[in-house]
Amino acid sequence: MDIVTLGEILIDMFPAELGRGLTEVSAFCPKPGGAPANVAVAAARLGKRVAFIGKVGNDAFGHHLADVLAREGVDIRGMRYDEQARTTMAFIALPDENTAEFVFYRNPGADMLLQAEELDTSLLRGARAFHFGSLSLTDKDNRQATLEAVAIARGAGALISYDVNYRPSLWRKPEEALEQALAMLPQVDLLKVNEKEVALLSQRDRVDPTNIEELERASQALLERGPSLVVVTLGPNGSYFQTAEGGEFVPSFRVDTVDATGCGDAFIAGLLSQLVGSQDWRGQLTLEHLRHAVRYANAVGALTALTLGVIPALPTASQVDEFLQKRS
């Protein structure tokens, strides 16, 4: 398997109108979502062999989500169904095209209840890359399952990819979120953060996304905690990557953004798809290759911004290739 993702899969309730807050939206429309599930579908559309591990409720939404992944070519043998908890839902408002407001119905949601003994270890041992996010660390049981999955995949030689994806409302307090995020850094190879998360983890008040020196200092501080590669997504401003060899800013592609929700998930899928092309992923962490890989990931994210919703917006490999040829 090229890529295995683990974590939340849920129903995103997208707003009927843009430009309104959560309490101002007139109606919501259900769409499949959840960051690790988005990454799985995005990578599958880019031509990679992908599997998803996670838990949904044994309800209509849970089975619908499994069907969506299966139709997209994602291996779902690692999915589990909970008889007590419902499939998690997230209500979303889009005050503008680059800003999203979230309210999660997850008290608990089924995605929080994955147990270590429910993991499909054969998928984990056969993965070239294993990807997860911080929402899998918010509660004890799910955290233990995630740590076990990381250990199995890491022991088998997989690239371990971690998206901080910080959602303050899902943590009891900010200090706990920071503690858990920092505790993961020695165990991961690829760390993906946005401009606010890189400041949080490097314990700075703010990192100016237009200041390359600030991005370098903050990313270097995180590299020293364990990862081999730190990538900072900067939304419409592009992205920045840093390794022990050095770092570079990679400009964005200017597009007419409709909805930036999920562009970070599309980005990490694009990046992973470029890093798992050979058995030795460590050999792909050169500045030359990363320059190309991050530009490709920027293109995947840019194309995702053209359509409302996440999974319906994710591009295919041919669409990305055509986009890059026109922008070369």
C-alpha positions as CSV (number, residue, x, y, z in Angstrom):
1,M,0.0,0.0,0.0
2,D,1.4,3.4,-0.9
3,I,-0.4,5.4,1.8
4,V,-2.5,4.5,4.8
5,T,-4.3,7.2,6.7
6,L,-5.9,7.0,10.1
7,G,-8.3,9.2,12.0
8,E,-11.6,11.0,11.7
9,I,-14.1,10.5,8.9
10,L,-17.3,12.5,9.4
11,I,-20.2,14.4,7.8
12,D,-19.3,18.0,7.0
13,M,-22.5,20.2,7.0
14,F,-21.6,22.8,4.4
15,P,-23.5,26.2,4.4
16,A,-26.1,27.1,1.8
17,E,-24.5,30.6,1.5
18,L,-21.0,32.0,1.6
19,G,-20.2,35.1,3.5
20,R,-22.2,34.3,6.6
21,G,-21.3,33.1,10.1
22,L,-22.6,29.9,11.7
23,T,-25.7,31.4,13.2
24,E,-26.6,33.3,10.0
25,V,-26.6,30.4,7.6
26,S,-30.1,29.5,6.4
27,A,-29.4,25.8,5.7
28,F,-26.6,23.1,5.7
29,C,-25.9,20.4,3.2
30,P,-24.2,17.1,4.3
31,K,-20.9,16.2,2.5
32,P,-18.3,13.5,3.4
33,G,-15.3,14.9,5.2
34,G,-12.7,14.5,7.9
35,A,-9.0,15.4,7.2
36,P,-7.5,11.9,7.1
37,A,-10.3,10.7,4.9
38,N,-9.9,13.7,2.6
39,V,-6.2,12.8,2.3
40,A,-7.0,9.2,1.4
41,V,-9.4,10.2,-1.4
42,A,-7.1,12.9,-2.7
43,A,-4.2,10.4,-2.9
44,A,-6.4,7.8,-4.6
45,R,-7.4,10.3,-7.2
46,L,-3.7,11.0,-7.8
47,G,-3.2,7.4,-8.7
48,K,-1.9,6.0,-5.4
49,R,-2.9,2.8,-3.6
50,V,-4.6,4.0,-0.4
51,A,-6.3,2.6,2.6
52,F,-8.1,4.3,5.5
53,I,-8.3,3.2,9.1
54,G,-11.0,4.8,11.3
55,K,-14.4,4.4,13.0
56,V,-17.9,5.5,12.2
57,G,-21.3,4.9,13.8
58,N,-23.4,1.9,12.6
59,D,-25.8,4.3,11.1
60,A,-26.8,5.7,7.7
61,F,-24.1,8.3,7.6
62,G,-21.4,5.8,8.7
63,H,-22.3,3.4,5.9
64,H,-22.6,6.2,3.4
65,L,-19.1,7.4,4.2
66,A,-17.7,3.9,3.8
67,D,-19.4,3.6,0.4
68,V,-17.9,7.0,-0.7
69,L,-14.4,5.9,0.1
70,A,-14.9,2.5,-1.6
71,R,-16.2,4.2,-4.7
72,E,-13.1,6.4,-4.8
73,G,-10.9,3.3,-4.7
74,V,-9.8,3.6,-1.1
75,D,-9.3,0.3,0.7
76,I,-11.8,0.3,3.7
77,R,-11.0,-3.0,5.4
78,G,-9.5,-0.9,8.3
79,M,-12.9,0.8,9.0
80,R,-14.9,-0.2,12.0
81,Y,-18.5,0.5,13.1
82,D,-19.5,1.5,16.6
83,E,-22.9,0.3,17.9
84,Q,-23.3,3.0,20.5
85,A,-21.8,6.3,19.2
86,R,-23.1,8.1,16.2
87,T,-21.0,9.2,13.2
88,T,-19.4,12.5,14.0
89,M,-20.7,15.7,12.3
90,A,-19.2,19.1,11.8
91,F,-21.2,22.2,10.9
92,I,-19.2,24.7,8.8
93,A,-19.7,28.3,7.9
94,L,-17.6,30.3,5.4
95,P,-17.5,34.0,6.3
96,D,-15.1,34.4,3.4
97,E,-13.5,32.0,0.9
98,N,-10.3,31.6,3.0
99,T,-11.9,31.3,6.4
100,A,-14.0,28.5,8.0
101,E,-15.9,28.3,11.2
102,F,-16.5,24.9,12.7
103,V,-18.8,23.4,15.4
104,F,-18.2,19.6,16.0
105,Y,-20.9,17.2,17.3
106,R,-18.5,14.7,18.9
107,N,-19.5,14.0,22.5
108,P,-18.3,11.3,21.9
109,G,-18.4,10.7,18.1
110,A,-17.6,7.3,16.8
111,D,-14.2,8.5,15.4
112,M,-13.0,9.0,19.0
113,L,-13.6,5.4,20.0
114,L,-11.2,3.4,17.8
115,Q,-9.4,0.8,20.0
116,A,-5.8,-0.4,19.5
117,E,-7.0,-4.0,19.2
118,E,-9.2,-2.9,16.3
119,L,-6.3,-1.8,14.1
120,D,-5.6,-3.7,10.9
121,T,-2.0,-4.4,11.4
122,S,-1.4,-5.9,8.0
123,L,-2.3,-2.5,6.4
124,L,0.1,-0.7,8.7
125,R,3.0,-3.1,8.1
126,G,2.5,-2.8,4.3
127,A,2.4,1.0,4.1
128,R,5.1,3.1,2.5
129,A,3.6,6.2,4.2
130,F,1.3,6.5,7.2
131,H,-0.6,9.7,7.8
132,F,-2.6,11.0,10.8
133,G,-3.7,14.2,12.5
134,S,-4.0,15.6,16.0
135,L,-7.8,14.9,16.2
136,S,-6.8,11.3,16.9
137,L,-5.0,12.4,20.0
138,T,-7.7,14.3,21.8
139,D,-9.0,11.3,23.9
140,K,-7.3,8.4,25.7
141,D,-8.5,5.4,23.7
142,N,-8.1,6.9,20.3
143,R,-4.7,8.3,21.3
144,Q,-3.5,4.8,22.3
145,A,-4.7,3.3,19.0
146,T,-2.9,6.1,17.1
147,L,0.3,5.6,19.0
148,E,0.1,1.9,18.4
149,A,-0.5,2.4,14.7
150,V,2.5,4.9,14.5
151,A,4.8,2.3,16.2
152,I,3.7,-0.5,13.9
153,A,4.1,1.6,10.7
154,R,7.4,3.1,11.8
155,G,8.8,-0.3,12.7
156,A,8.0,-1.5,9.2
157,G,9.9,1.5,7.7
158,A,7.0,3.7,6.6
159,L,7.3,7.5,6.3
160,I,5.3,8.8,9.2
161,S,3.3,12.0,8.3
162,Y,1.6,14.2,10.9
163,D,-0.8,17.1,10.3
164,V,-1.3,19.1,13.5
165,N,-4.7,20.4,12.2
166,Y,-5.3,22.2,15.5
167,R,-9.0,22.7,16.4
168,P,-9.1,24.4,19.8
169,S,-12.7,23.5,20.6
170,L,-11.9,19.8,20.5
171,W,-9.3,20.0,23.3
172,R,-9.9,20.5,27.0
173,K,-7.3,23.2,27.1
174,P,-4.6,24.6,24.8
175,E,-1.8,23.4,27.0
176,E,-3.0,19.8,26.5
177,A,-3.0,20.2,22.7
178,L,0.5,21.6,22.8
179,E,1.8,18.9,25.0
180,Q,0.4,16.1,22.8
181,A,1.5,17.7,19.6
182,L,5.1,18.2,20.8
183,A,5.2,14.6,22.2
184,M,4.5,13.3,18.7
185,L,7.4,15.1,17.0
186,P,10.2,12.6,17.8
187,Q,8.1,9.9,16.2
188,V,7.3,11.5,12.9
189,D,9.2,12.1,9.7
190,L,7.0,14.7,8.0
191,L,5.4,17.4,10.0
192,K,2.7,19.6,8.3
193,V,1.6,22.8,10.0
194,N,0.0,26.1,9.0
195,E,1.4,29.5,9.9
196,K,-0.5,29.6,13.2
197,E,0.5,26.1,14.2
198,V,4.2,26.6,13.5
199,A,4.1,29.6,15.9
200,L,2.2,27.5,18.5
201,L,4.6,24.6,18.4
202,S,7.8,26.7,18.2
203,Q,6.3,28.7,21.1
204,R,6.4,32.0,19.4
205,D,3.7,34.7,19.6
206,R,3.5,34.9,15.8
207,V,5.3,33.9,12.7
208,D,5.1,36.3,9.8
209,P,4.2,34.2,6.7
210,T,5.9,36.7,4.5
211,N,9.2,36.7,6.4
212,I,11.4,33.8,5.2
213,E,13.8,34.2,8.1
214,E,11.0,33.8,10.7
215,L,9.7,30.7,8.9
216,E,13.2,29.2,8.8
217,R,13.8,29.8,12.5
218,A,10.5,28.4,13.6
219,S,10.8,25.4,11.3
220,Q,14.3,24.7,12.4
221,A,13.2,24.6,16.0
222,L,10.7,21.9,15.1
223,L,13.2,19.9,13.1
224,E,15.4,19.8,16.1
225,R,12.6,17.9,17.9
226,G,12.7,14.9,15.5
227,P,11.1,15.3,12.1
228,S,13.1,15.1,8.9
229,L,10.9,17.5,7.0
230,V,8.7,20.4,8.2
231,V,6.3,21.9,5.7
232,V,4.4,25.1,6.5
233,T,1.3,25.8,4.4
234,L,0.6,29.5,4.0
235,G,-2.8,29.5,2.2
236,P,-2.8,31.8,-0.8
237,N,0.7,32.9,0.0
238,G,2.2,29.5,-0.9
239,S,4.2,27.1,1.3
240,Y,7.6,26.7,2.9
241,F,9.6,23.5,3.6
242,Q,12.7,22.9,5.7
243,T,15.1,19.9,6.1
244,A,18.5,19.6,7.6
245,E,19.9,20.4,4.2
246,G,18.0,23.7,4.0
247,G,14.7,25.3,3.3
248,E,12.8,27.1,0.5
249,F,9.7,29.1,0.0
250,V,7.5,27.8,-2.9
251,P,5.0,30.3,-4.3
252,S,1.3,29.6,-4.6
253,F,-0.8,29.4,-7.8
254,R,-3.2,32.3,-8.1
255,V,-6.8,30.9,-8.7
256,D,-10.3,32.3,-8.2
257,T,-10.9,30.6,-4.8
258,V,-14.5,29.5,-4.1
259,D,-13.8,27.5,-0.9
260,A,-10.4,26.9,0.7
261,T,-11.7,24.2,3.1
262,G,-9.7,21.0,2.7
263,C,-6.9,22.6,0.6
264,G,-4.4,21.6,3.3
265,D,-5.6,18.0,3.1
266,A,-5.2,18.1,-0.7
267,F,-1.8,19.6,-0.3
268,I,-0.5,16.8,2.0
269,A,-1.9,14.1,-0.3
270,G,-0.1,15.7,-3.2
271,L,3.1,15.9,-1.3
272,L,2.9,12.3,-0.1
273,S,2.1,11.1,-3.6
274,Q,5.5,12.6,-4.7
275,L,7.4,11.1,-1.8
276,V,6.3,7.4,-2.0
277,G,7.4,6.9,-5.6
278,S,10.3,4.7,-4.6
279,Q,11.0,2.3,-1.8
280,D,13.5,4.7,-0.2
281,W,11.4,7.7,0.7
282,R,14.4,9.2,2.5
283,G,16.1,9.6,-0.8
284,Q,13.3,11.9,-1.9
285,L,14.0,14.5,0.8
286,T,16.6,16.4,-1.3
287,L,16.0,20.1,-1.9
288,E,15.7,19.5,-5.7
289,H,13.0,16.9,-5.4
290,L,11.2,18.7,-2.6
291,R,11.1,21.9,-4.7
292,H,9.2,19.9,-7.3
293,A,7.1,17.9,-4.8
294,V,5.9,21.0,-2.9
295,R,5.1,22.8,-6.1
296,Y,3.0,19.8,-7.2
297,A,1.3,19.8,-3.7
298,N,0.5,23.5,-4.1
299,A,-1.2,22.8,-7.4
300,V,-3.4,20.1,-5.9
301,G,-4.4,22.5,-3.1
302,A,-5.1,25.3,-5.6
303,L,-7.4,23.1,-7.8
304,T,-9.3,22.0,-4.7
305,A,-10.1,25.7,-3.9
306,L,-12.1,26.0,-7.1
307,T,-15.2,24.1,-5.9
308,L,-17.4,24.1,-2.7
309,G,-16.7,21.2,-0.5
310,V,-13.7,19.0,-0.2
311,I,-14.1,15.5,-1.7
312,P,-16.1,16.7,-4.6
313,A,-13.3,19.3,-5.3
314,L,-10.3,17.0,-5.2
315,P,-8.5,16.8,-8.6
316,T,-7.2,13.8,-10.5
317,A,-3.6,13.3,-11.5
318,S,-4.4,14.2,-15.1
319,Q,-6.0,17.5,-14.0
320,V,-3.0,18.4,-11.9
321,D,-0.6,17.6,-14.8
322,E,-2.7,19.7,-17.2
323,F,-2.8,22.6,-14.7
324,L,1.0,22.5,-14.2
325,Q,1.7,22.3,-17.9
326,K,-0.3,25.5,-18.4
327,R,1.5,27.2,-15.5
328,S,5.0,26.1,-16.4
